[in-house]
Amino acid sequence: MKVVYFGTPFFAAEVLRYLLDHDVDVVAVVTQPDRPKGRSLQLTPSPVKTLVREKAPHIPVLQPEKASQETFLQELATYKADLFVVVAFGQILSQKLLDLPPKGCINVHASLLPKYRGAAPIQRCLMGSEKETGIAIQKMVRQLDAGDVIATSKISISKEMTFGELEEKLIYLTKPLLLDVIHQYKNGIPHAEPQDPNQVTYASKIELEEGEIHWDLPADRIHNLIRAFSPRPGAWVWIYIGKERKRLKILRSQIVSVDPSVGCKPGQWFTEGIVCCKDGAIKLIDVQPEGKKVMKAADWLRGQKNISFFIY
């Protein structure tokens, strides 16, 4: 059975690696065009393209600016794939594209649908303090993440788990689940369950400005923001070291209690790396000062004097 694989980021690359290792007949890979990256703005291939070039250079890599363009659809049809598999591709697919393969299109979504439909399900479930999440494999329809669900797999979320850690576990869940679904398609079209429209929630795209920490929020909200943005793009605050203002990323934190007698005010700083919030306090564990590597907050603090936060 011939498969065309659509995907772009690290998550999609790791899943594709597994499928190739298990002899799935991938006849073409579709990924986003190379994009400028870093200070030099050098054009950089996606993780999926990089993987294919290293592991399976015989597989054609297609990089349409818009996958809905007629010329691209005509090219895609020449591969005569039975099934399209989509894992975090990053473009909305037209109905005409979805109708191309005779067995249809399936999508891996990193939430337990119908919860957290949309672009950022992993980050949003952490920001929402969810206790469990998972993977859902759905039959693709034109409406966003609304297709019938073929298979799911669940995982619990600890209070300290970061985006990077949860993503890694979800990749691990996805690999055998998706392979099993692809094997099911060899024997026909698998059964799928409709989603409950009354349970739908949405996970909108993460915007960089959302990562700025405001200490007048409750400690649990700040902690959840930090872990949802770790390791990338990183939740951050402005700090003053003397009179110099710099950006500090906070990549791991812990909710702690503070003695009420100290009069803890939002943004108040304690030498042991504890910062007061509207309700409770946060202890900094891992930080990344501007222009430097990630380090333990305790190590960074030992070399600093006259630190204060920029409070709005």
N, C-alpha and C positions, 0 to 999 in steps of 0.2 A: 504494500500500500504506500503510495507516494504522498509525501507531506511537504507543504511549504510552511516554514516557520517564520513568524513575525515577532521580533523582540529587539530591545535596545540596551537596557542597563545591565548592571552586574547580575541582578536576579535572573534575568532572561538568559544571560550567557551561561550561568552555572547550570540551569535547567537544560539548555541545549547541549552542553557538554555531556550530561547524563544520557540524554536521548541518543546522541551519536555513539557513546560507549556501549549502548544496548541495541545497536544496529537498526534504529529507526531510519527508514529510507527518506532522508531529507533531500529533496531535489533542488531546493532554492531557499535562500534566507533573505528576508526583507527587514531592513533596519533603517534608522534615521540617517540622514546625510551627515557627513563629517561636520563638526561644529568647532568654532574658535574656542580655545581653552587656555587658561592661565594668563599671566601678565603679558606674554608675547602674543597671545591670541592666535596661536598656531592651530591650524585645522587638525582636529583629533578624531579618529574613528571611534565609534561606539564600542563598548565591551563585547557586544555580540559580533561585530565585524572583526575585531581583533582576534577573538576566539576562532572564528571560521578560518581566517588567514593562517593561523598557527596550526590548527588541528585538522582542518578539512579543506585545504585550498582549492580542491576540485569543485566544491559547491559554489554556485554563482551567488554573489551578494548584490542585492538590488537596493537602491537608496533613493526612493522617490521623494521629492519635496512634498508632493500630495499624492497619496495612494489612490485617490479617487479619480485621477486624470485618466482619460480614455486611452491614451497611448500606453500608460503603465498597465492598465487592465488587459490590453491586448497582449502585452509582453508576458504578463502573469499567466494568461490562459495557455500559452505555448508549453508550459511545464506539465500540463495535464495532471495536476495533483488531485488526489482523491479527497484530501482533507487539509484545511488550513488550521494551524495551531498558533494562537496569539498569546504571548506572555509579555505584558508591559511594553507594548510597541510604541505608544505615544502619539498616535493619530487616530482620528475617528474614521471608521471604515464605512464606505457607502454600501447601500443595499446591493448594488450591482456587483461589487466585489464579494460580498457575503454569498451571493448566489452562484459564484463561479465553480467551486468544487462540488461534485455530486453528493458527497457525504456532509457538506456544510462546513461551518467554522466553529471551533471551540476556543474558549478563553479561560486562562487561569487568573483568578482574582484573589487577592490576598486579604480576604475577609470572609466571614460566614454570611454570605448573601441570604436575605436582602439587606443586611446591615452594612453600612459603609460602602455603598456604591460610589464610584468615582475615582479620582486620580491619586489620592493619598490615603488609602485605607490603613496602612500600618501606622503612620504618624498620627492620624486622627483617633485611632482606637487607643493609643497611648495617652494622647491628650485628654481623651474621655475617660481615663482611668478604668478601662475595661479589664475584667479578670480573665477573659478567654477570647481567643480569636481563632483563625484557621485559614484554610484554603478551600475555595469553591471552584469547581470546574463546570462551566456553563456552556450551553449552546448559544452562540452569538445571534442577537437580533439587533435591529437598528436602534432601539431605545437603549440608553446607557446602562450596561450591566443588568439588564432586565430579563435575560434569557433563562430558560428552564435549567435547573441544576442537575448535573449528572452524578457528581460525587463531591463529598466534602471530607475534610480531616481537621480535627480540633487540636488546640494546644492551650495550656494555661499560661497566664502572664503574671510574673512576679512583680512586686511593687518597685523593684530596682532595675528591671530589664529595660535596656535602651533599644532604640530603633535598630541599630546595627546587630544587636544580639537577637532580637525578634526576627529580623529579616533572615538571618542565618538559619534559624530554626524553621521558618516557613519554607525556605528553599529546600531544606531536608525533607519536609513533609510533601512538597510538590512533586519531587522527582519520581518516586514509585507510584504516586497517585495518578499522575499524568500518563506515565507509561502504561499503566493498567487500562486507562480509558482509551488510549490509542489502540491497544490490542483489542479492546471491545469493538472498535470500529471496523476491524478486519472481518468481523462476523455480522455486520449490519449496523443499524443505528441504535445506540444504547437508549434505555429508558431514562427519562429525566422528569424531575418534579417542578411544577410551577412555583415561583416565588410568591410569598404572601405580601400583597401590596400594603397591608396595614403595618408591616414591620420595617418598611423601607426607611433607611437613613442615608445621608450623603457625606462623602469625604472629599471636600473641595481641594484643589491644588494648594500645596504649601507655598506661601509667599515669604520671601526672605525677611521682610520687615516684621513678620509675626514672631521671629526669633528673638526680638529684643525683650529683655526681662524688665518688668516693672515690679518693684518691691512692695508696692501697695496692694498687690494681689495676695490671696491666701497661699500658704506654703505648699499645699498639695498641688495647686495649679502651676506654680512655678516649677516644682519638681517634675511634674508630668511634661511640661514644656521642654525642660532640659533633656529628659530622656528621649522624647520624641524627635528632638533635633540632633541627637548624638549617634554617630560621629559627624554626620553631615546634615545640614550645613552648619550646625552649631548654634545653640542659644547664646546670647551675648549681652554684655552691659558695657556702658561707658564707665571708665574709672579715671580718677586723677591720681597720678603719682607726682606729688608736689604740685606744680602748676601745669603739668603736661597731661593732656587728655589722650587716653588710648582705649582701644577696644579689647575686652577680655572675653573669650569664649569660655563657657562653663559646660563641660561635657559629661560630668557625673556629679550627683549631689545626693544628699541624704536629709530627710526631714528630722529635725531635732526639736527638743523642748528647751525653753529658756526660762530661767527663774523670773517670775513676774516682778520681783522686787527691783530688777535692774532697769525697769522702764523701757522695754524694747520697742523701738519705733521703726517703721519700714525704712530699710536702707541702712540701719545702724550696723556698724561693723565691729566684730570682735576678733581679737588677734588669732584665735584658733581657727579662723576661717568660717565663722558662723555669721550669717547675715539675717537680720530680722525682717519679717514680712508682715503683712496685715494681720495674719493669723498664724502664729508659730514662727519657725525659723528654718533656714536652710544651711547645711554645712557643705562647703565646697570640697569635692574629692579630687576631680580631675579638671584641669583648666588648660587653656591655650592662650598665652599672652600674644598680643599683636606682633606678627613677624617671627614667632618662635614655635617650637614643637610642643606637642601635648606633654604635660608634666603633672605630677602630683601637686595639689594645691599647697600642701604643707611645705614642699620643697621651694615652690615659687615664693611663698610668703616669707620664708626665712631671709630672702634677699631683698625685701621691699621695706620701705619706710614711707610714712605719711600718705597712706592709701585712703582714698575716699571714693564713694560712688557718686555719679551724676544723678541727682534725684530731681524728677520733674515736679 
